[in-house]
């Protein structure tokens, strides 16, 4: 019983760390390690992590745009309709690499928002 309680307490202590957003530094390090693995990267759990991080950022970005539009606010950017903004990993990684090292502690979400704002400005 005590072991179960200790394991449960440990799991609760770890939750905040697991829920933290990935930084640009972490993202770039994982991306570089995956690239170095070549085809073996397809078997790496890190591949799923970096993909999920971008998916979460993209979903949040689109949701924010949609909410702003519904509220009648001026959009922060004007990307193509959902599913048509094709961004490859090379382009995104190159954009993240232009972030000065001192600022790479920002979240991937923040960096993704900035990338989208610059890539798809409104006319």
Secondary structure as a PSIPRED ss2 file (coil, helix, strand):
# PSIPRED VFORMAT (PSIPRED V4.0)

   1 X C   1.000  0.000  0.000
   2 X H   0.000  1.000  0.000
   3 X H   0.000  1.000  0.000
   4 X H   0.000  1.000  0.000
   5 X H   0.000  1.000  0.000
   6 X H   0.000  1.000  0.000
   7 X H   0.000  1.000  0.000
   8 X H   0.000  1.000  0.000
   9 X H   0.000  1.000  0.000
  10 X H   0.000  1.000  0.000
  11 X H   0.000  1.000  0.000
  12 X H   0.000  1.000  0.000
  13 X H   0.000  1.000  0.000
  14 X H   0.000  1.000  0.000
  15 X H   0.000  1.000  0.000
  16 X H   0.000  1.000  0.000
  17 X H   0.000  1.000  0.000
  18 X H   0.000  1.000  0.000
  19 X H   0.000  1.000  0.000
  20 X C   1.000  0.000  0.000
  21 X C   1.000  0.000  0.000
  22 X C   1.000  0.000  0.000
  23 X E   0.000  0.000  1.000
  24 X H   0.000  1.000  0.000
  25 X H   0.000  1.000  0.000
  26 X H   0.000  1.000  0.000
  27 X H   0.000  1.000  0.000
  28 X H   0.000  1.000  0.000
  29 X H   0.000  1.000  0.000
  30 X H   0.000  1.000  0.000
  31 X H   0.000  1.000  0.000
  32 X H   0.000  1.000  0.000
  33 X H   0.000  1.000  0.000
  34 X H   0.000  1.000  0.000
  35 X H   0.000  1.000  0.000
  36 X H   0.000  1.000  0.000
  37 X H   0.000  1.000  0.000
  38 X H   0.000  1.000  0.000
  39 X H   0.000  1.000  0.000
  40 X H   0.000  1.000  0.000
  41 X H   0.000  1.000  0.000
  42 X H   0.000  1.000  0.000
  43 X H   0.000  1.000  0.000
  44 X C   1.000  0.000  0.000
  45 X H   0.000  1.000  0.000
  46 X H   0.000  1.000  0.000
  47 X H   0.000  1.000  0.000
  48 X H   0.000  1.000  0.000
  49 X H   0.000  1.000  0.000
  50 X H   0.000  1.000  0.000
  51 X H   0.000  1.000  0.000
  52 X H   0.000  1.000  0.000
  53 X H   0.000  1.000  0.000
  54 X H   0.000  1.000  0.000
  55 X H   0.000  1.000  0.000
  56 X H   0.000  1.000  0.000
  57 X H   0.000  1.000  0.000
  58 X H   0.000  1.000  0.000
  59 X H   0.000  1.000  0.000
  60 X H   0.000  1.000  0.000
  61 X H   0.000  1.000  0.000
  62 X H   0.000  1.000  0.000
  63 X H   0.000  1.000  0.000
  64 X H   0.000  1.000  0.000
  65 X H   0.000  1.000  0.000
  66 X H   0.000  1.000  0.000
  67 X H   0.000  1.000  0.000
  68 X H   0.000  1.000  0.000
  69 X H   0.000  1.000  0.000
  70 X H   0.000  1.000  0.000
  71 X C   1.000  0.000  0.000
  72 X C   1.000  0.000  0.000
  73 X C   1.000  0.000  0.000
  74 X C   1.000  0.000  0.000
  75 X C   1.000  0.000  0.000
  76 X C   1.000  0.000  0.000
  77 X C   1.000  0.000  0.000
  78 X C   1.000  0.000  0.000
  79 X C   1.000  0.000  0.000
  80 X C   1.000  0.000  0.000
  81 X C   1.000  0.000  0.000
  82 X C   1.000  0.000  0.000
  83 X C   1.000  0.000  0.000
  84 X C   1.000  0.000  0.000
  85 X C   1.000  0.000  0.000
  86 X C   1.000  0.000  0.000
  87 X C   1.000  0.000  0.000
  88 X C   1.000  0.000  0.000
  89 X H   0.000  1.000  0.000
  90 X H   0.000  1.000  0.000
  91 X H   0.000  1.000  0.000
  92 X H   0.000  1.000  0.000
  93 X H   0.000  1.000  0.000
  94 X H   0.000  1.000  0.000
  95 X H   0.000  1.000  0.000
  96 X H   0.000  1.000  0.000
  97 X H   0.000  1.000  0.000
  98 X C   1.000  0.000  0.000
  99 X C   1.000  0.000  0.000
 100 X C   1.000  0.000  0.000
 101 X H   0.000  1.000  0.000
 102 X H   0.000  1.000  0.000
 103 X H   0.000  1.000  0.000
 104 X C   1.000  0.000  0.000
 105 X C   1.000  0.000  0.000
 106 X C   1.000  0.000  0.000
 107 X E   0.000  0.000  1.000
 108 X H   0.000  1.000  0.000
 109 X H   0.000  1.000  0.000
 110 X H   0.000  1.000  0.000
 111 X H   0.000  1.000  0.000
 112 X H   0.000  1.000  0.000
 113 X H   0.000  1.000  0.000
 114 X H   0.000  1.000  0.000
 115 X H   0.000  1.000  0.000
 116 X H   0.000  1.000  0.000
 117 X H   0.000  1.000  0.000
 118 X H   0.000  1.000  0.000
 119 X H   0.000  1.000  0.000
 120 X C   1.000  0.000  0.000
 121 X C   1.000  0.000  0.000
 122 X C   1.000  0.000  0.000
 123 X C   1.000  0.000  0.000
